[in-house]
C-alpha cells in the first residue's frame, strides 16, 4: 500500500452525493423532488401541511387513532392536534414498551401574520398591519409578490379557508420599499433598522368609492369587497389567523436543475421527507412514528408546539391500545427506550459568505444529509448534545443503507447559532439527534436546497426506521 492509499484509508473526506449516486438513484431523486415541489406549493402554512399529510396518510392506509380500540403489529394510525400538528405511527412487531423510533419535524416557517386589527387607510391607499413571525431579515419581504393564506370566521359563524394570490388570475399583494433616489437616510442605517417591523404593511387597495359621510373611502371600498366575497366585517379579523407568505411557486434552480428554490423549506423539506418515509413503512420491527409540529420558529411554545404534551399523550394512547393498559411506568419506560431524529435543516456553506463558516465542521450543499451532534449557540447553549453511542449508531445505520451523509455545525463558534426541537425531546429522557438538509438563504422568502440532499434525507429517515 502506498502512502497515498494509506492516507486515503485513514483520513475522512466529505463526499459529493451526486458523484456517489447511480443513474437509477438520480432518476428516483428527480421524481421524488418533483413531488416535493408540489407539496411546497400546496403547503405554505402549518394548517395546509397537516391537511396534505392527513390526505397522504389516508391514501397510504392510515386511520384516525380515535376510532381504534386495539392496536396490533402493522396497524397504521394518525392523530391530529388542533389542525396544526400530527402524530403518525406504524405499530411494530416488538412490544411497543421496548421503544419507538420517532422522526420529528416542524411545519411552521418564518412569515408575516396579520395583526388582530390590521386594516387601515393612509394617503388614499388601504393597507394591512402585520407582525412578523420567527427570525426574518425584514428587508427581504419588501417589493416581492405576496399571498394571503389562513382562516377567518364570517358573520354567520362559518370558518372560511382563505388562499388568495396563488392562482394565475389572482391579485397579489406587496410591501412597498423606498426608491433609491430618496433613500439617503435609509441607506445609512444598519440592515436590521433599514426596514422597521411596524412598516411591514401590506398594500391591498387604492380605489375609493363615492360614499356620503364616509371619510375613509378606500377602506370602505375594501370592506365592501370583503363582505361581498366572504361575508366578513372588520371585526372578523380579530379572531382570524391570516398569514402573509411569498406568492411564487417552487422552482428548479440552476442550468443543471440541481437545486430547488422555494419558500418554507425550513423545515418543510424535512417534514416532507419524514412524511414520505413513515408512510412507506409496512411492518417495522420497532414501532415507527413521525410527528410534525408547529411553533418551532418562535420557541416551540403552545399546545401545538414541541413543548406541548401532545406527543407523550399520544404515545400513552398507543401503549394503552396496544397493550391493554398504560401505567406511568409503561409510559416512562417506552420513552426511555425510544429514539428520535430531530428532522430539521442545517445551514449550508455559502460561497458568497465563507467567513461565517468553519470549513471542516460545516455542511455543504450537495454532500448529503447532515447529522448535527449539537446545535445551540456560543458554548452549546440550548443544545441537547447527542451522546457518542447514539451518534455512532446512527452513522452506522446510514453507512449500511448507502446513505450519503456529513456532519455540520451552524457556523463558527462565536458567530451565532440556533436550536431545534431536539432539546425538548431530549428533556423527556430520550436519545435524539438532529438530522436534516443543509439550506442556502435560510429564513428568506426563497430558500435553496440541493436535490441530492433532499433525497438523502428521505433515505436517512427510512434507514432510521430499521434500527
VOPAGU-2260 file (C-alpha; in pm, 1 decimal, decimal comma):
REM VOPAGU-2260
SITE   aa  ch    i         X         Y         Z
SITE  UNK   A    0       0,0       0,0       0,0
SITE  UNK   A    1     136,4     340,3     -96,4
SITE  UNK   A    2     144,0     630,1     143,2
SITE  UNK   A    3    -135,2     790,6     -61,0
SITE  UNK   A    4    -350,1     479,2     -31,4
SITE  UNK   A    5    -279,3     455,1     341,4
SITE  UNK   A    6    -364,7     822,4     391,3
SITE  UNK   A    7    -690,5     781,3     197,8
SITE  UNK   A    8    -785,7     484,2     415,0
SITE  UNK   A    9    -715,1     672,0     737,8
SITE  UNK   A   10    -839,2    1022,6     658,8
SITE  UNK   A   11   -1200,9    1143,2     628,9
SITE  UNK   A   12   -1311,1    1319,6     313,1
SITE  UNK   A   13   -1660,0    1459,0     256,7
SITE  UNK   A   14   -1834,7    1301,6     -43,3
SITE  UNK   A   15   -2045,4    1477,2    -303,7
SITE  UNK   A   16   -2371,8    1285,3    -318,5
SITE  UNK   A   17   -2419,9    1340,3    -691,3
SITE  UNK   A   18   -2091,0    1160,8    -763,9
SITE  UNK   A   19   -2190,1     867,3    -543,1
SITE  UNK   A   20   -2538,0     810,1    -685,7
SITE  UNK   A   21   -2626,5     567,3    -962,7
SITE  UNK   A   22   -2834,6     664,1   -1266,0
SITE  UNK   A   23   -3132,4     484,4   -1113,2
SITE  UNK   A   24   -3094,2     675,7    -785,0
SITE  UNK   A   25   -3075,7    1006,2    -971,7
SITE  UNK   A   26   -3394,6     922,1   -1160,1
SITE  UNK   A   27   -3567,6     838,0    -831,3
SITE  UNK   A   28   -3430,0    1159,8    -683,3
SITE  UNK   A   29   -3575,7    1369,4    -966,4
SITE  UNK   A   30   -3917,6    1207,4    -932,0
SITE  UNK   A   31   -3911,0    1249,3    -553,8
SITE  UNK   A   32   -3819,7    1617,8    -582,4
SITE  UNK   A   33   -4094,4    1680,7    -838,1
SITE  UNK   A   34   -4343,6    1554,9    -579,0
SITE  UNK   A   35   -4174,8    1763,7    -311,3
SITE  UNK   A   36   -4219,3    2085,0    -511,6
SITE  UNK   A   37   -4591,8    2014,6    -539,9
SITE  UNK   A   38   -4605,7    1972,7    -160,6
SITE  UNK   A   39   -4432,1    2308,0    -113,4
SITE  UNK   A   40   -4673,5    2485,8    -346,8
SITE  UNK   A   41   -4978,0    2347,9    -168,1
SITE  UNK   A   42   -4844,9    2360,0     188,5
SITE  UNK   A   43   -4739,5    2716,2     266,7
SITE  UNK   A   44   -4887,5    2716,1     617,7
SITE  UNK   A   45   -4890,5    2465,7     901,5
SITE  UNK   A   46   -5264,3    2407,2     855,8
SITE  UNK   A   47   -5218,6    2329,2     487,4
SITE  UNK   A   48   -4931,0    2090,9     563,8
SITE  UNK   A   49   -5149,2    1897,9     807,8
SITE  UNK   A   50   -5431,2    1868,2     552,8
SITE  UNK   A   51   -5184,7    1736,2     294,0
SITE  UNK   A   52   -5037,0    1494,3     549,4
SITE  UNK   A   53   -5376,8    1356,8     651,5
SITE  UNK   A   54   -5476,3    1307,0     287,6
SITE  UNK   A   55   -5149,2    1125,2     211,9
SITE  UNK   A   56   -5177,7     916,9     530,6
SITE  UNK   A   57   -5530,5     806,2     449,6
SITE  UNK   A   58   -5428,0     712,2      96,1
SITE  UNK   A   59   -5148,9     500,7     248,8
SITE  UNK   A   60   -5392,8     312,5     472,2
SITE  UNK   A   61   -5359,8     513,2     794,4
SITE  UNK   A   62   -5671,2     562,8    1007,3
SITE  UNK   A   63   -5761,2     805,8    1284,0
SITE  UNK   A   64   -5641,0     673,5    1619,6
SITE  UNK   A   65   -5961,5     794,7    1784,6
SITE  UNK   A   66   -6160,9     527,7    1600,8
SITE  UNK   A   67   -5936,0     236,5    1706,9
SITE  UNK   A   68   -5985,7      37,8    2028,3
SITE  UNK   A   69   -5699,4    -211,3    1989,8
SITE  UNK   A   70   -5369,0    -197,7    1803,7
SITE  UNK   A   71   -5172,6    -485,8    1656,4
SITE  UNK   A   72   -4847,4    -507,3    1454,3
SITE  UNK   A   73   -4882,7    -349,1    1111,6
SITE  UNK   A   74   -5164,1    -112,0    1211,1
SITE  UNK   A   75   -5122,7     242,5    1077,5
SITE  UNK   A   76   -5271,9     531,0    1273,2
SITE  UNK   A   77   -5259,1     908,4    1297,0
SITE  UNK   A   78   -5376,5    1173,9    1538,9
SITE  UNK   A   79   -5421,1    1543,1    1456,1
SITE  UNK   A   80   -5381,1    1814,4    1718,1
SITE  UNK   A   81   -5590,5    2127,9    1655,5
SITE  UNK   A   82   -5522,7    2117,8    1283,7
SITE  UNK   A   83   -5159,6    2224,3    1331,4
SITE  UNK   A   84   -4965,6    1913,6    1434,4
SITE  UNK   A   85   -4991,2    1542,3    1366,0
SITE  UNK   A   86   -4854,1    1215,9    1505,6
SITE  UNK   A   87   -4839,8     912,1    1275,0
SITE  UNK   A   88   -4735,8     559,9    1372,1
SITE  UNK   A   89   -4695,4     213,9    1222,1
SITE  UNK   A   90   -4713,8     -43,3    1501,7
SITE  UNK   A   91   -4410,2    -272,0    1504,7
SITE  UNK   A   92   -4362,5    -639,9    1579,7
SITE  UNK   A   93   -4187,3    -569,4    1911,2
SITE  UNK   A   94   -4371,6    -476,7    2227,3
SITE  UNK   A   95   -4416,7    -100,6    2199,5
SITE  UNK   A   96   -4282,0     -60,2    2551,7
SITE  UNK   A   97   -3939,2    -157,7    2418,1
SITE  UNK   A   98   -3931,1     176,1    2243,4
SITE  UNK   A   99   -4041,2     370,9    1937,0
SITE  UNK   A  100   -3834,3     516,8    1654,3
SITE  UNK   A  101   -3962,5     872,4    1607,5
SITE  UNK   A  102   -3873,5    1127,0    1340,3
SITE  UNK   A  103   -3989,8    1478,7    1422,3
SITE  UNK   A  104   -4001,6    1790,3    1204,7
SITE  UNK   A  105   -4169,0    2128,8    1223,8
SITE  UNK   A  106   -4406,0    2264,5     961,5
SITE  UNK   A  107   -4414,8    2633,6    1051,8
SITE  UNK   A  108   -4189,6    2880,4     870,3
SITE  UNK   A  109   -4096,8    3247,4     913,9
SITE  UNK   A  110   -4368,0    3471,3     771,7
SITE  UNK   A  111   -4584,0    3776,2     841,6
SITE  UNK   A  112   -4904,8    3742,2    1043,8
SITE  UNK   A  113   -5186,5    3993,3    1019,9
SITE  UNK   A  114   -5247,8    4183,4    1341,4
SITE  UNK   A  115   -5591,3    4147,2    1502,7
SITE  UNK   A  116   -5696,9    4493,8    1383,2
SITE  UNK   A  117   -5491,6    4516,9    1065,2
SITE  UNK   A  118   -5697,4    4726,8     821,5
SITE  UNK   A  119   -5626,2    5098,5     781,5
SITE  UNK   A  120   -5621,3    5373,8     520,6
SITE  UNK   A  121   -5339,1    5619,7     453,5
SITE  UNK   A  122   -5271,6    5854,2     159,8
SITE  UNK   A  123   -5565,6    5713,0     -36,2
SITE  UNK   A  124   -5438,0    5356,3      -4,0
SITE  UNK   A  125   -5557,8    5070,4     216,6
SITE  UNK   A  126   -5304,2    4850,5     393,0
SITE  UNK   A  127   -5282,5    4563,5     640,7
SITE  UNK   A  128   -5068,8    4582,1     955,2
SITE  UNK   A  129   -4852,8    4273,8    1021,2
SITE  UNK   A  130   -4645,6    4120,5    1298,4
SITE  UNK   A  131   -4354,0    3913,5    1172,2
SITE  UNK   A  132   -4330,3    3552,9    1289,4
SITE  UNK   A  133   -3990,7    3395,3    1350,8
SITE  UNK   A  134   -3647,4    3519,5    1254,5
SITE  UNK   A  135   -3656,1    3716,3     930,0
SITE  UNK   A  136   -3447,4    3978,5     754,7
SITE  UNK   A  137   -3722,7    4236,3     723,8
SITE  UNK   A  138   -3586,0    4400,0     409,5
SITE  UNK   A  139   -3624,9    4071,2     216,9
SITE  UNK   A  140   -4004,6    4095,5     244,7
SITE  UNK   A  141   -4044,2    4424,7      59,1
SITE  UNK   A  142   -4112,2    4461,1    -314,2
SITE  UNK   A  143   -4193,1    4090,6    -367,1
SITE  UNK   A  144   -4532,1    3937,6    -461,0
SITE  UNK   A  145   -4718,6    3812,6    -155,5
SITE  UNK   A  146   -5022,2    3592,6     -93,6
SITE  UNK   A  147   -5270,0    3563,7     193,7
SITE  UNK   A  148   -5339,1    3220,3     348,9
SITE  UNK   A  149   -5533,6    3125,8     657,7
SITE  UNK   A  150   -5871,8    3102,3     828,3
SITE  UNK   A  151   -6133,1    3359,3     921,9
SITE  UNK   A  152   -6490,5    3337,7    1051,9
SITE  UNK   A  153   -6769,9    3522,5     870,4
SITE  UNK   A  154   -7067,1    3688,7    1034,8
SITE  UNK   A  155   -7264,4    3363,1    1016,1
SITE  UNK   A  156   -7003,4    3179,2    1223,2
SITE  UNK   A  157   -6872,2    2979,1     927,1
SITE  UNK   A  158   -6497,2    2912,8     920,3
SITE  UNK   A  159   -6351,6    3010,1     583,6
SITE  UNK   A  160   -6019,2    2890,5     445,8
SITE  UNK   A  161   -5856,1    3171,5     250,9
SITE  UNK   A  162   -5591,4    3133,9     -19,9
SITE  UNK   A  163   -5553,7    3448,8    -227,9
SITE  UNK   A  164   -5262,0    3533,4    -452,3
SITE  UNK   A  165   -5160,8    3187,3    -575,3
SITE  UNK   A  166   -5368,4    3138,3    -891,6
SITE  UNK   A  167   -5262,2    3290,5   -1222,5
SITE  UNK   A  168   -5563,0    3524,7   -1227,2
SITE  UNK   A  169   -5543,8    3613,4    -855,3
SITE  UNK   A  170   -5425,0    3956,6    -745,0
SITE  UNK   A  171   -5111,0    3954,9    -533,5
SITE  UNK   A  172   -5008,3    4186,8    -251,7
SITE  UNK   A  173   -4689,5    4377,0    -173,6
SITE  UNK   A  174   -4498,7    4568,9      89,9
SITE  UNK   A  175   -4356,9    4873,2     -83,2
SITE  UNK   A  176   -3999,4    4997,3     -39,1
SITE  UNK   A  177   -3837,6    5335,7     -72,8
SITE  UNK   A  178   -3687,7    5431,7    -408,8
SITE  UNK   A  179   -3305,4    5471,0    -408,7
SITE  UNK   A  180   -3338,6    5838,2    -507,4
SITE  UNK   A  181   -3499,2    5918,3    -170,5
SITE  UNK   A  182   -3329,9    5652,1      42,6
SITE  UNK   A  183   -3025,4    5853,0     154,8
SITE  UNK   A  184   -3116,3    5827,6     523,8
SITE  UNK   A  185   -3244,1    5472,1     497,1
SITE  UNK   A  186   -2924,0    5352,1     331,7
SITE  UNK   A  187   -2709,3    5478,9     619,4
SITE  UNK   A  188   -2893,5    5262,9     874,5
SITE  UNK   A  189   -2794,0    4916,7     989,4
SITE  UNK   A  190   -2959,1    4640,6     789,4
SITE  UNK   A  191   -3159,6    4547,1    1099,1
SITE  UNK   A  192   -3301,1    4900,6    1112,1
SITE  UNK   A  193   -3348,2    4980,8     743,6
SITE  UNK   A  194   -3698,5    4835,6     744,9
SITE  UNK   A  195   -3885,7    4858,3    1072,9
SITE  UNK   A  196   -4133,3    4592,8    1181,7
SITE  UNK   A  197   -4416,4    4845,8    1202,7
SITE  UNK   A  198   -4354,9    4939,5     838,7
SITE  UNK   A  199   -4415,6    4587,7     705,3
SITE  UNK   A  200   -4761,6    4694,9     591,3
SITE  UNK   A  201   -4923,9    4512,2     301,7
SITE  UNK   A  202   -5083,4    4710,4      21,2
SITE  UNK   A  203   -5429,2    4570,7     -61,0
SITE  UNK   A  204   -5621,9    4851,6    -230,3
SITE  UNK   A  205   -5631,6    5202,9    -366,8
SITE  UNK   A  206   -5965,0    5264,3    -542,7
SITE  UNK   A  207   -6205,3    5485,6    -345,6
SITE  UNK   A  208   -6581,0    5478,4    -389,7
SITE  UNK   A  209   -6830,4    5759,1    -361,2
SITE  UNK   A  210   -6981,8    5735,7     -14,1
SITE  UNK   A  211   -7160,7    6021,7     152,3
SITE  UNK   A  212   -7046,4    6083,7     506,8
SITE  UNK   A  213   -6759,0    5830,6     485,5
SITE  UNK   A  214   -6411,5    5976,8     524,3
SITE  UNK   A  215   -6208,1    5658,1     453,9
SITE  UNK   A  216   -6341,8    5584,9     107,1
SITE  UNK   A  217   -6070,1    5335,7       3,4
SITE  UNK   A  218   -6105,4    5137,6     324,2
SITE  UNK   A  219   -6483,1    5140,2     274,3
SITE  UNK   A  220   -6434,5    5000,5     -77,4
SITE  UNK   A  221   -6217,3    4715,8      55,1
SITE  UNK   A  222   -6460,6    4637,4     336,8
SITE  UNK   A  223   -6745,9    4616,1      86,8
SITE  UNK   A  224   -6542,0    4381,1    -135,0
SITE  UNK   A  225   -6452,7    4158,9     161,5
SITE  UNK   A  226   -6811,5    4149,9     281,7
SITE  UNK   A  227   -6946,8    4068,5     -64,4
SITE  UNK   A  228   -6692,4    3794,6    -129,0
SITE  UNK   A  229   -6651,7    3635,5     214,6
SITE  UNK   A  230   -6932,6    3768,3     432,0
SITE  UNK   A  231   -6688,3    3922,5     679,6
SITE  UNK   A  232   -6663,2    4256,6     855,3
SITE  UNK   A  233   -6362,3    4433,7    1000,8
SITE  UNK   A  234   -6433,6    4270,4    1335,6
SITE  UNK   A  235   -6381,7    3928,8    1172,3
SITE  UNK   A  236   -6006,4    3992,3    1166,3
SITE  UNK   A  237   -5993,1    3984,8    1545,9
SITE  UNK   A  238   -6029,6    3605,2    1561,1
SITE  UNK   A  239   -5863,2    3527,9    1226,8
SITE  UNK   A  240   -5533,3    3353,9    1160,5
SITE  UNK   A  241   -5416,8    3503,2     831,6
SITE  UNK   A  242   -5058,7    3465,4     715,1
SITE  UNK   A  243   -4869,8    3662,3     452,0
SITE  UNK   A  244   -4637,4    3438,6     250,7
SITE  UNK   A  245   -4445,2    3469,0     -78,3
SITE  UNK   A  246   -4667,5    3410,2    -381,4
SITE  UNK   A  247   -4410,7    3240,8    -605,5
SITE  UNK   A  248   -4403,1    2869,9    -688,7
SITE  UNK   A  249   -4125,7    2624,3    -603,1
SITE  UNK   A  250   -3873,6    2611,8    -887,8
SITE  UNK   A  251   -3575,7    2410,0   -1005,5
SITE  UNK   A  252   -3262,5    2623,2    -972,8
SITE  UNK   A  253   -2952,5    2614,7   -1193,0
SITE  UNK   A  254   -2889,8    2520,1   -1555,4
SITE  UNK   A  255   -2847,4    2159,9   -1441,6
SITE  UNK   A  256   -3158,4    2187,8   -1221,4
SITE  UNK   A  257   -2959,8    2054,0    -927,4
SITE  UNK   A  258   -3126,3    2278,4    -667,5
SITE  UNK   A  259   -3478,3    2356,4    -550,4
SITE  UNK   A  260   -3575,9    2711,5    -464,5
SITE  UNK   A  261   -3892,2    2782,7    -265,6
SITE  UNK   A  262   -4043,6    2947,0      38,1
SITE  UNK   A  263   -4072,1    2743,1     358,0
SITE  UNK   A  264   -3808,9    2474,2     305,7
SITE  UNK   A  265   -3710,1    2530,0     667,9
SITE  UNK   A  266   -3847,7    2293,1     776,8
SITE  UNK   A  267   -4092,5    2155,6     524,9
SITE  UNK   A  268   -3809,7    1984,0     340,5
SITE  UNK   A  269   -3760,0    1760,9     645,1
SITE  UNK   A  270   -4133,4    1739,6     712,3
SITE  UNK   A  271   -4199,7    1606,5     362,3
SITE  UNK   A  272   -3911,4    1358,6     364,6
SITE  UNK   A  273   -4018,6    1239,3     710,4
SITE  UNK   A  274   -4378,4    1206,2     594,2
SITE  UNK   A  275   -4281,0    1002,9     289,5
SITE  UNK   A  276   -4056,9     778,3     499,7
SITE  UNK   A  277   -4318,8     686,6     760,5
SITE  UNK   A  278   -4596,5     639,9     503,8
SITE  UNK   A  279   -4386,9     375,4     327,6
SITE  UNK   A  280   -4343,0     163,7     642,2
SITE  UNK   A  281   -4539,0    -162,4     642,4
SITE  UNK   A  282   -4431,4    -395,4     925,2
SITE  UNK   A  283   -4135,0    -247,9    1116,0
SITE  UNK   A  284   -3959,0    -437,6    1392,8
SITE  UNK   A  285   -3998,3    -142,6    1628,7
SITE  UNK   A  286   -4293,9      93,0    1606,7
SITE  UNK   A  287   -4212,7     367,8    1356,6
SITE  UNK   A  288   -4356,2     712,8    1421,2
SITE  UNK   A  289   -4341,4    1064,1    1283,9
SITE  UNK   A  290   -4451,7    1388,7    1442,9
SITE  UNK   A  291   -4494,3    1717,8    1258,8
SITE  UNK   A  292   -4528,5    2015,8    1491,5
SITE  UNK   A  293   -4597,6    2388,1    1486,7
SITE  UNK   A  294   -4437,5    2690,0    1656,7
SITE  UNK   A  295   -4068,8    2586,6    1629,7
SITE  UNK   A  296   -3972,9    2921,9    1481,1
SITE  UNK   A  297   -4095,2    3100,1    1794,7
SITE  UNK   A  298   -3958,3    2861,8    2056,0
SITE  UNK   A  299   -4186,4    2556,6    2023,0
SITE  UNK   A  300   -4430,9    2708,6    2271,1
SITE  UNK   A  301   -4805,6    2647,8    2279,4
SITE  UNK   A  302   -5031,2    2345,5    2261,6
SITE  UNK   A  303   -4927,1    2262,5    1903,8
SITE  UNK   A  304   -4552,3    2304,8    1956,4
SITE  UNK   A  305   -4288,3    2050,7    2055,1
SITE  UNK   A  306   -4303,6    2159,9    2420,6
SITE  UNK   A  307   -4668,0    2054,2    2449,9
SITE  UNK   A  308   -4774,6    1718,9    2595,3
SITE  UNK   A  309   -4924,5    1608,7    2261,9
SITE  UNK   A  310   -4651,4    1357,3    2179,5
SITE  UNK   A  311   -4638,0    1193,9    2522,8
SITE  UNK   A  312   -5017,5    1182,3    2544,7
SITE  UNK   A  313   -5036,6    1012,8    2204,7
SITE  UNK   A  314   -4764,8     762,7    2295,9
SITE  UNK   A  315   -4961,3     677,5    2611,3
SITE  UNK   A  316   -5270,4     618,2    2398,3
SITE  UNK   A  317   -5071,8     391,4    2164,6
SITE  UNK   A  318   -4944,4     188,9    2461,7
SITE  UNK   A  319   -5292,4     159,3    2610,2
SITE  UNK   A  320   -5444,2      36,5    2284,0
SITE  UNK   A  321   -5154,0    -196,6    2200,6
SITE  UNK   A  322   -5104,7    -344,8    2547,8
SITE  UNK   A  323   -5447,0    -318,8    2711,8
SITE  UNK   A  324   -5338,7     -50,8    2954,8
SITE  UNK   A  325   -5073,8     212,7    3022,1
SITE  UNK   A  326   -4925,8     281,4    3363,9
SITE  UNK   A  327   -4695,2     572,5    3435,9
SITE  UNK   A  328   -4409,2     321,4    3440,0
SITE  UNK   A  329   -4514,7     187,8    3098,5
SITE  UNK   A  330   -4505,4     537,5    2951,6
SITE  UNK   A  331   -4174,4     626,6    3115,1
SITE  UNK   A  332   -4004,0     306,8    3000,8
SITE  UNK   A  333   -4134,8     342,9    2647,1
SITE  UNK   A  334   -3997,7     696,1    2622,2
SITE  UNK   A  335   -3667,9     595,1    2782,9
SITE  UNK   A  336   -3627,0     311,7    2531,6
SITE  UNK   A  337   -3723,1     528,4    2233,9
SITE  UNK   A  338   -3505,1     726,7    1996,6
SITE  UNK   A  339   -3573,8    1034,9    1790,9
SITE  UNK   A  340   -3435,5    1201,9    1482,3
SITE  UNK   A  341   -3498,5    1572,4    1507,0
SITE  UNK   A  342   -3558,1    1621,6    1136,1
SITE  UNK   A  343   -3450,8    1980,0    1094,0
SITE  UNK   A  344   -3242,4    2172,0     844,5
SITE  UNK   A  345   -2886,0    2289,4     885,1
SITE  UNK   A  346   -2704,1    2584,9     731,4
SITE  UNK   A  347   -2517,4    2514,5     407,7
SITE  UNK   A  348   -2183,9    2684,0     345,2
SITE  UNK   A  349   -2248,0    2980,8     117,1
SITE  UNK   A  350   -1960,5    3058,3    -124,3
SITE  UNK   A  351   -2054,2    3427,3    -103,6
SITE  UNK   A  352   -2018,1    3431,1     275,3
SITE  UNK   A  353   -1739,9    3188,4     361,3
SITE  UNK   A  354   -1622,5    3390,0     661,1
SITE  UNK   A  355   -1911,8    3282,9     886,4
SITE  UNK   A  356   -1844,9    2909,1     849,0
SITE  UNK   A  357   -1565,0    2684,8     969,3
SITE  UNK   A  358   -1470,2    2470,1     670,7
SITE  UNK   A  359   -1407,4    2138,6     845,9
SITE  UNK   A  360   -1726,6    2141,5    1051,4
SITE  UNK   A  361   -1993,3    2289,3     829,4
SITE  UNK   A  362   -2245,2    2131,1     593,3
SITE  UNK   A  363   -2208,2    2164,4     218,2
SITE  UNK   A  364   -2497,0    2167,9     -29,4
SITE  UNK   A  365   -2487,7    1856,4    -245,6
SITE  UNK   A  366   -2290,5    1647,6       2,4
SITE  UNK   A  367   -2582,4    1460,1     156,4
SITE  UNK   A  368   -2799,3    1475,5     463,9
SITE  UNK   A  369   -2637,5    1641,8     767,1
SITE  UNK   A  370   -2605,1    1495,9    1115,4
SITE  UNK   A  371   -2567,7    1767,2    1379,1
SITE  UNK   A  372   -2449,2    1631,5    1714,4
SITE  UNK   A  373   -2532,4    1956,0    1891,7
SITE  UNK   A  374   -2693,3    2285,7    1797,6
SITE  UNK   A  375   -2724,4    2582,4    2032,0
SITE  UNK   A  376   -2510,4    2893,5    2030,9
SITE  UNK   A  377   -2191,0    3019,4    2192,0
SITE  UNK   A  378   -2093,8    2738,6    2425,2
SITE  UNK   A  379   -2363,6    2494,6    2310,5
SITE  UNK   A  380   -2638,9    2685,0    2492,4
SITE  UNK   A  381   -2985,6    2536,0    2437,4
SITE  UNK   A  382   -2841,9    2218,0    2290,7
SITE  UNK   A  383   -2916,1    1853,1    2368,3
SITE  UNK   A  384   -2568,1    1732,3    2251,7
SITE  UNK   A  385   -2623,3    1368,9    2148,7
SITE  UNK   A  386   -2401,5    1109,7    2316,8
SITE  UNK   A  387   -2125,6     927,4    2130,2
SITE  UNK   A  388   -2301,4     590,7    2141,4
SITE  UNK   A  389   -2610,3     723,6    1963,8
SITE  UNK   A  390   -2412,8     924,6    1706,6
SITE  UNK   A  391   -2209,9     614,2    1620,1
SITE  UNK   A  392   -2523,5     400,4    1592,4
SITE  UNK   A  393   -2694,3     645,0    1356,2
SITE  UNK   A  394   -2384,3     682,7    1139,6
SITE  UNK   A  395   -2350,8     305,0    1114,0
SITE  UNK   A  396   -2715,9     273,6    1009,0
SITE  UNK   A  397   -2658,3     530,7     735,9
SITE  UNK   A  398   -2347,0     360,6     605,6
SITE  UNK   A  399   -2513,1      21,0     596,8
SITE  UNK   A  400   -2804,3     162,3     398,0
SITE  UNK   A  401   -2588,3     351,8     148,6
SITE  UNK   A  402   -2695,3     697,1     267,8
SITE  UNK   A  403   -2453,1     978,4     184,3
SITE  UNK   A  404   -2418,2    1191,7     496,2
SITE  UNK   A  405   -2198,6    1456,1     652,5
SITE  UNK   A  406   -2168,3    1630,0     986,1
SITE  UNK   A  407   -2209,6    2000,0    1048,3
SITE  UNK   A  408   -2245,9    2290,0    1288,5
SITE  UNK   A  409   -2439,5    2612,8    1248,7
SITE  UNK   A  410   -2149,7    2846,7    1168,7
SITE  UNK   A  411   -1838,4    2943,1    1360,9
SITE  UNK   A  412   -1843,1    2907,6    1738,1
SITE  UNK   A  413   -1882,9    3278,4    1818,9
SITE  UNK   A  414   -2077,9    3369,5    1505,6
SITE  UNK   A  415   -2427,4    3280,1    1620,1
SITE  UNK   A  416   -2620,1    2955,3    1622,2
SITE  UNK   A  417   -2969,1    2818,7    1659,6
SITE  UNK   A  418   -3179,2    2543,5    1810,0
SITE  UNK   A  419   -3427,4    2274,8    1710,9
SITE  UNK   A  420   -3690,5    2059,9    1880,3
SITE  UNK   A  421   -3415,3    1812,2    1977,2
SITE  UNK   A  422   -3360,1    1967,8    2319,6
SITE  UNK   A  423   -3726,1    1931,4    2416,8
SITE  UNK   A  424   -3736,2    1566,7    2311,6
SITE  UNK   A  425   -3410,5    1501,1    2498,4
SITE  UNK   A  426   -3563,6    1651,0    2813,0
SITE  UNK   A  427   -3812,3    1363,1    2811,4
SITE  UNK   A  428   -3515,6    1125,8    2862,5
SITE  UNK   A  429   -3497,5    1005,0    2504,1
SITE  UNK   A  430   -3195,9     970,8    2272,8
SITE  UNK   A  431   -3218,4    1233,7    1998,7
SITE  UNK   A  432   -3003,0    1376,7    1723,7
SITE  UNK   A  433   -3053,3    1640,6    1457,5
SITE  UNK   A  434   -3054,0    1511,9    1101,6
SITE  UNK   A  435   -3164,1    1720,5     805,0
SITE  UNK   A  436   -3099,6    1904,9     481,3
SITE  UNK   A  437   -2847,2    2190,0     450,0
SITE  UNK   A  438   -3014,3    2510,0     325,4
SITE  UNK   A  439   -2889,5    2822,3     148,8
SITE  UNK   A  440   -3064,2    3157,4     213,4
SITE  UNK   A  441   -3238,3    3010,3     518,2
SITE  UNK   A  442   -3535,8    3207,9     653,4
SITE  UNK   A  443   -3560,7    3409,1     332,6
SITE  UNK   A  444   -3867,1    3414,8     103,1
SITE  UNK   A  445   -3677,6    3186,8    -139,6
SITE  UNK   A  446   -3466,5    2920,1      29,6
SITE  UNK   A  447   -3243,3    2683,6    -170,2
SITE  UNK   A  448   -3164,5    2312,7    -121,2
SITE  UNK   A  449   -2973,6    2056,3    -327,2
SITE  UNK   A  450   -3191,2    1779,7    -469,5
SITE  UNK   A  451   -2937,2    1515,9    -367,9
SITE  UNK   A  452   -2962,3    1626,0      -3,7
SITE  UNK   A  453   -3342,8    1617,7     -11,0
SITE  UNK   A  454   -3332,2    1263,7    -146,8
SITE  UNK   A  455   -3068,4    1152,2     103,8
SITE  UNK   A  456   -3275,6    1291,5     391,4
SITE  UNK   A  457   -3562,7    1068,8     284,7
SITE  UNK   A  458   -3321,9     773,9     262,8
SITE  UNK   A  459   -3183,6     859,5     608,2
SITE  UNK   A  460   -3525,2     852,5     774,4
SITE  UNK   A  461   -3607,3     524,8     601,3
SITE  UNK   A  462   -3281,0     380,2     738,9
SITE  UNK   A  463   -3357,9     511,8    1088,2
SITE  UNK   A  464   -3684,9     321,2    1098,0
SITE  UNK   A  465   -3486,3      -2,1    1058,1
SITE  UNK   A  466   -3299,4      32,3    1389,6
